[in-house]
Amino acid sequence: METANEYEKRWWKDGKTYVIGMDEAGRGPLAGPLVVAAVCFAKGYHHEGIYDSKKVSEKKREEMFKIILEDALEYHIKIVSPQEIDRLNIYRATQKAMEELGHEFKCVEGILTDAMPLNGMSCEVCAIVKGDQKSVSIAAASILAKVVRDHIMKGYDLLYPEYGFAKHKGYGTKQHLEAIEKYGVLEIHRESYGPIAKQKIKQLQLF
């Protein structure tokens, strides 16, 4: 597997140097934060190992994570709490985090996202469907976000071992749903998500 840099090339050819790729990890899980990352590489950058984080092994992601941190001109990572997700909804929480990240870079001449339109940017934004398979910058951002989020969920597994977070990373697996039913809702659960909202109602009815 190999992620092309055709989208970056177009802008590099047009004279842009600082092209930012953005992606996230954790829109679907019932628990844990959303992690959003943004990466800028030097003009002409390419690496055959950087690809959609969902399509490569955990070991490969960890290897690429280190390489991306070393090779990037600049990168930023934002962690969005379950409470913020509940307040805004997951789509707007993702979009807002990306918009905020766009303002953290020293220089931005173009932004590539994985199918997420952005508002209020001072540069051109290109939202690419399956961007993490088509843009090396977006793919790199997806790896940073995924690795950081996985590490966070492994930390939660140490705090709440009965929930199995290291295994399912907060997604709505059978194991996770059974744990929620047995042990209840935690502060790291997203209360606006259906299964969690239903369990909260059940818990309230017991009192």
C-alpha positions, 0 to 999 in steps of 0.5 A: 500500500502506498499513499500518493502525494498528487494533491500536494503536488498540484499545490506545490506546482502552483507555488504553495510550500506549506500544505497541511493535511488533517485527519482524525481518529475516534469519531465512532467510539462510545468512549474516549476522546476524539483526536485530531491531527494536522501535518505539514511536510516539506515540498516534494515529500513522499514516503511509501510507508505512510498510508491510511492508519486503518489499513496498516498494522499497529506495529507499522503505525508505531514505526510511521508515527516516529518517522512522521514526527521526525520528518514533518516541518510542523505538526499539531495534535488536538484532543477533544473530550467526550463532554465537548463531543456531547456539547457540539455533536461529533461532526461539529467537534471534528470540524471545530478542532480542525479549524482551530488547528489550522490557525496554529501553524506558522504558515498555511497556504493550503489545507487538505482534509479527509472529506471535512469542509472547514469554515473561516480559513484564510487559505484554500481548503480541499476536502477529499473523500478517502483522503487518507488513501490519496494524500500523504499529509492526510495519511500522516495526520491519520496515523498521528491521531490514531496512535495518540488515541490508542495510547490514551485508550490503553491508559484508560484500560489501566484505570478501568480494566473491567471495560476492556478499552485496550482491546476495543478502544471504546467502540461499541463491541459486544464486550464493551456493551456488556461491560457498560450494562454490568458496571455502568457509564463512566465519565469518559463515555459519550452520553449523546451516543445512543447506547450510552444515553439508554444506559444512563436512563436505565441507571436513573430509573434505578433510583 
